[in-house]
Amino acid sequence: MRSAVQWRLCWENDLQLTDHVELSDFFRNTYGRTGAFHAKPFEGGRSWAGARPELRLIASDAEGIAAHLGILRRFIKVGEVDLLVAEMGLYGVRPDLEKLGISFSVRIVHPVLQQLAVPFAFGTVRHAMRNHVERFCREGVATIVSGVRVRSSRPDAHPDLPPTRLDDVLVLVSPIGRSMDEWPSGTLIDRNGPEL
């Protein structure tokens, strides 16, 4: 029998070194299954890949960390419109809990986003995750905005790479303080920073 999963909300500055180390292990194990490249940012106790989250929702059970979702308020540019969003990222579920519906427990984030007083929550996912994200989008919790590319800064400087990159990803938008009709149109979203 599986133990119950408990969610906790943590501000980034409230995390201790032991929390970062445990999260680092969680991300290396979770993301590393798709290739060593994906696990590399989490070496040495680092619990973030690009931008650091402002808030983290961390689910734990008797086995340790079960799931994670990071949140960062920021301004993005959608087409020509500057827009405050809560970017959601660093999402992961421990492999033994996949397909058990734990992603629906992430709905716990909605009241947190309302408290942050943002008009929209925003996130990006790989096209390979479309089926998973579509299940999450049921009941109008979020919408997939297609046909949009996202420009981001690289988290580290590399002499052989440009300072920004342009990604063809799925954009996930959740209306929080405004309706989905008020999401600006545009085929380019500029993060003006590294992805979460």
SULKA-V320260 format. One record per residue. N is the residue number from 1. BURIAL is 1 if it has 9 or more other C-alpha atoms within 8 Angstrom, else 0. D_FIRST is the distance of its C-alpha to the first C-alpha in whole Angstrom. Layout:
n=N burial=BURIAL d_first=D_FIRST
n=N burial=BURIAL d_first=D_FIRST
This chain:
n=1 burial=0 d_first=0
n=2 burial=0 d_first=4
n=3 burial=0 d_first=7
n=4 burial=0 d_first=9
n=5 burial=0 d_first=12
n=6 burial=0 d_first=16
n=7 burial=0 d_first=19
n=8 burial=0 d_first=22
n=9 burial=0 d_first=26
n=10 burial=1 d_first=28
n=11 burial=1 d_first=32
n=12 burial=1 d_first=32
n=13 burial=0 d_first=35
n=14 burial=0 d_first=32
n=15 burial=1 d_first=30
n=16 burial=0 d_first=30
n=17 burial=0 d_first=31
n=18 burial=0 d_first=28
n=19 burial=0 d_first=26
n=20 burial=1 d_first=28
n=21 burial=1 d_first=27
n=22 burial=1 d_first=24
n=23 burial=1 d_first=24
n=24 burial=1 d_first=27
n=25 burial=1 d_first=24
n=26 burial=1 d_first=22
n=27 burial=1 d_first=25
n=28 burial=1 d_first=26
n=29 burial=1 d_first=23
n=30 burial=1 d_first=22
n=31 burial=1 d_first=26
n=32 burial=1 d_first=27
n=33 burial=0 d_first=25
n=34 burial=0 d_first=28
n=35 burial=0 d_first=30
n=36 burial=0 d_first=32
n=37 burial=0 d_first=34
n=38 burial=1 d_first=31
n=39 burial=1 d_first=30
n=40 burial=0 d_first=33
n=41 burial=1 d_first=34
n=42 burial=1 d_first=31
n=43 burial=1 d_first=32
n=44 burial=0 d_first=33
n=45 burial=1 d_first=31
n=46 burial=1 d_first=32
n=47 burial=1 d_first=29
n=48 burial=1 d_first=32
n=49 burial=1 d_first=33
n=50 burial=1 d_first=36
n=51 burial=1 d_first=37
n=52 burial=0 d_first=35
n=53 burial=1 d_first=33
n=54 burial=1 d_first=34
n=55 burial=1 d_first=31
n=56 burial=1 d_first=27
n=57 burial=1 d_first=24
n=58 burial=1 d_first=21
n=59 burial=1 d_first=18
n=60 burial=1 d_first=15
n=61 burial=1 d_first=12
n=62 burial=0 d_first=11
n=63 burial=0 d_first=12
n=64 burial=0 d_first=15
n=65 burial=1 d_first=17
n=66 burial=1 d_first=15
n=67 burial=1 d_first=18
n=68 burial=1 d_first=22
n=69 burial=1 d_first=25
n=70 burial=1 d_first=28
n=71 burial=1 d_first=31
n=72 burial=1 d_first=35
n=73 burial=1 d_first=38
n=74 burial=0 d_first=41
n=75 burial=1 d_first=44
n=76 burial=1 d_first=44
n=77 burial=1 d_first=47
n=78 burial=1 d_first=46
n=79 burial=1 d_first=49
n=80 burial=0 d_first=52
n=81 burial=0 d_first=50
n=82 burial=0 d_first=48
n=83 burial=0 d_first=45
n=84 burial=1 d_first=43
n=85 burial=1 d_first=39
n=86 burial=1 d_first=36
n=87 burial=1 d_first=35
n=88 burial=1 d_first=31
n=89 burial=1 d_first=30
n=90 burial=1 d_first=28
n=91 burial=1 d_first=25
n=92 burial=1 d_first=22
n=93 burial=1 d_first=18
n=94 burial=1 d_first=16
n=95 burial=0 d_first=16
n=96 burial=0 d_first=13
n=97 burial=1 d_first=12
n=98 burial=1 d_first=15
n=99 burial=0 d_first=16
n=100 burial=0 d_first=13
n=101 burial=0 d_first=16
n=102 burial=1 d_first=15
n=103 burial=0 d_first=19
n=104 burial=0 d_first=20
n=105 burial=0 d_first=19
n=106 burial=0 d_first=22
n=107 burial=0 d_first=24
n=108 burial=0 d_first=23
n=109 burial=0 d_first=26
n=110 burial=0 d_first=29
n=111 burial=0 d_first=30
n=112 burial=0 d_first=30
n=113 burial=1 d_first=33
n=114 burial=1 d_first=35
n=115 burial=0 d_first=35
n=116 burial=0 d_first=36
n=117 burial=0 d_first=39
n=118 burial=1 d_first=39
n=119 burial=1 d_first=40
n=120 burial=1 d_first=38
n=121 burial=1 d_first=35
n=122 burial=1 d_first=35
n=123 burial=1 d_first=33
n=124 burial=1 d_first=34
n=125 burial=1 d_first=32
n=126 burial=0 d_first=33
n=127 burial=0 d_first=34
n=128 burial=0 d_first=31
n=129 burial=0 d_first=28
n=130 burial=1 d_first=30
n=131 burial=0 d_first=28
n=132 burial=0 d_first=25
n=133 burial=0 d_first=27
n=134 burial=1 d_first=29
n=135 burial=0 d_first=26
n=136 burial=1 d_first=25
n=137 burial=1 d_first=29
n=138 burial=0 d_first=29
n=139 burial=0 d_first=30
n=140 burial=0 d_first=33
n=141 burial=1 d_first=30
n=142 burial=1 d_first=32
n=143 burial=1 d_first=35
n=144 burial=1 d_first=35
n=145 burial=1 d_first=39
n=146 burial=0 d_first=40
n=147 burial=0 d_first=43
n=148 burial=1 d_first=43
n=149 burial=1 d_first=43
n=150 burial=1 d_first=42
n=151 burial=1 d_first=44
n=152 burial=1 d_first=43
n=153 burial=1 d_first=44
n=154 burial=1 d_first=43
n=155 burial=1 d_first=41
n=156 burial=0 d_first=43
n=157 burial=0 d_first=47
n=158 burial=0 d_first=48
n=159 burial=0 d_first=51
n=160 burial=0 d_first=51
n=161 burial=0 d_first=49
n=162 burial=0 d_first=50
n=163 burial=0 d_first=48
n=164 burial=0 d_first=47
n=165 burial=1 d_first=45
n=166 burial=0 d_first=44
n=167 burial=0 d_first=41
n=168 burial=0 d_first=41
n=169 burial=1 d_first=37
n=170 burial=1 d_first=36
n=171 burial=1 d_first=36
n=172 burial=1 d_first=34
n=173 burial=1 d_first=35
n=174 burial=1 d_first=34
n=175 burial=1 d_first=37
n=176 burial=1 d_first=36
n=177 burial=1 d_first=40
n=178 burial=0 d_first=41
n=179 burial=0 d_first=41
n=180 burial=0 d_first=40
n=181 burial=0 d_first=44
n=182 burial=0 d_first=45
n=183 burial=0 d_first=43
n=184 burial=0 d_first=46
n=185 burial=0 d_first=47
n=186 burial=1 d_first=48
n=187 burial=1 d_first=47
n=188 burial=1 d_first=46
n=189 burial=1 d_first=44
n=190 burial=1 d_first=45
n=191 burial=1 d_first=43
n=192 burial=1 d_first=45
n=193 burial=1 d_first=43
n=194 burial=1 d_first=40
n=195 burial=1 d_first=37
n=196 burial=1 d_first=34
